């Protein structure tokens, strides 16, 4: 019996903050043990969601694995394209959201497919081109 272990999700910010709007292909890659809609219900009040509403771009149900490990693998793969921004939360504290990346959804989908098949080991993320490429021998 396969066991549902969580959800990997990709979000788009609906923020009206110019520094957020200026970033092309900005996506949050995250995971949740519960339904994604439930997880993002309070997005406008949470620094991790840039204190703004978000839109679900993709959601993947995971089975028989630690979903946080899959999320972490994607974060490591795209680390050079991580959003570098600080925001002040409603509590007055400064936050640096760390799960937002300037990567096209097609590339994120491709990475997930390659992880699923195990072929990701043959690829690397070319941050200047913004795409996955076969590793050089």
C-alpha positions as a printed Julia matrix, in Angstrom:
137×3 Matrix{Float64}:
  0.0    0.0     0.0
  1.4    3.36   -1.02
  1.33   5.96    1.73
  0.72   9.66    0.98
  3.56  11.49    2.73
  2.84  15.08    1.71
  2.66  17.62   -1.05
  5.37  19.45   -2.9
  4.06  22.73   -4.25
  5.1   25.62   -6.48
  3.53  29.03   -5.87
  3.5   32.38   -7.59
  3.34  35.57   -5.55
  0.52  38.02   -6.18
  2.43  40.71   -4.28
  2.19  44.33   -5.41
  5.67  45.03   -3.97
  7.8   46.38   -6.88
 10.91  44.49   -5.72
  8.94  41.22   -5.91
  7.17  42.03   -9.18
 10.49  42.84  -10.82
 11.82  39.29  -10.43
 11.13  37.14  -13.51
  9.82  33.59  -13.06
  9.59  33.97   -9.28
  8.32  30.77   -7.64
  8.19  29.41   -4.12
  9.07  25.74   -3.81
  7.71  24.28   -0.6
  6.14  21.24    0.99
  3.26  20.5     3.28
  1.98  17.43    5.06
 -1.6   18.66    4.55
 -3.5   20.03    1.55
 -1.68  22.98   -0.06
 -4.78  25.19    0.05
 -4.9   24.77    3.82
 -1.17  25.55    4.15
 -1.4   28.84    2.21
 -4.71  30.05    3.65
 -3.01  32.74    5.75
 -0.34  33.72    3.19
 -0.98  37.46    3.44
  0.13  37.38    7.09
  3.19  35.16    6.74
  6.68  36.35    5.76
  7.41  33.01    4.11
  4.77  33.95    1.52
  6.11  37.51    1.15
  3.15  38.86    3.15
  0.95  38.61    0.06
 -1.6   36.33   -1.54
 -0.19  33.47   -3.61
 -1.39  31.34   -6.48
 -0.79  27.59   -6.73
  1.1   26.94   -9.95
  1.68  23.22   -9.35
  1.09  20.68   -6.62
  2.52  17.18   -6.49
  1.29  14.51   -4.07
  4.2   12.44   -2.77
  4.14   8.81   -1.74
  6.47   6.72    0.38
  9.17   9.37    0.76
 10.2   12.25    2.95
  8.73  15.22    1.07
 11.03  17.68    2.84
 14.03  15.85    1.34
 12.6   16.34   -2.17
 12.04  20.01   -1.41
 15.59  20.34   -0.08
 17.02  18.73   -3.22
 15.21  21.28   -5.4
 16.38  24.14   -3.17
 19.99  22.98   -3.49
 19.65  22.58   -7.25
 18.35  26.13   -7.72
 20.25  27.85   -4.86
 22.05  30.32   -7.14
 18.68  31.74   -8.26
 17.26  32.22   -4.74
 15.45  35.49   -4.09
 17.59  37.88   -2.05
 15.13  40.2    -0.31
 14.37  41.28    3.23
 10.9   42.13    4.45
  9.51  43.51    7.68
  6.73  41.36    9.1
  3.66  42.63   10.93
  5.53  41.92   14.16
  8.24  44.43   13.19
 10.93  41.76   12.73
 12.99  41.52    9.54
 12.63  38.3     7.53
 14.56  36.89    4.6
 12.27  34.44    2.81
 14.44  31.6     1.58
 12.23  29.35   -0.54
 11.65  31.69   -3.5
 13.56  31.15   -6.76
 13.77  32.92  -10.1
 13.31  29.76  -12.16
 10.75  29.07  -14.91
  8.03  26.57  -13.96
  9.02  24.41  -16.95
 12.51  23.97  -15.46
 11.08  23.11  -12.04
  8.78  20.53  -13.66
 11.71  19.11  -15.61
 13.78  18.8   -12.42
 10.96  16.96  -10.65
 10.6   14.57  -13.6
 14.36  13.93  -13.6
 14.35  13.3    -9.85
 11.45  10.86  -10.27
 13.31   8.86  -12.94
 16.67   9.12  -11.16
 18.22  10.88  -14.15
 18.83  14.12  -12.21
 22.34  12.86  -11.44
 23.22  13.41  -15.11
 22.1   17.07  -15.03
 23.12  20.36  -13.5
 21.39  23.69  -13.32
 23.03  26.34  -15.48
 22.08  29.44  -13.51
 23.2   31.9   -16.2
 21.05  30.19  -18.87
 18.29  29.33  -16.38
 18.02  25.73  -17.57
 19.01  22.17  -16.74
 21.82  20.81  -18.88
 23.53  17.47  -19.17
 26.65  17.38  -17.02
 29.94  17.65  -18.86
 31.94  14.45  -18.76
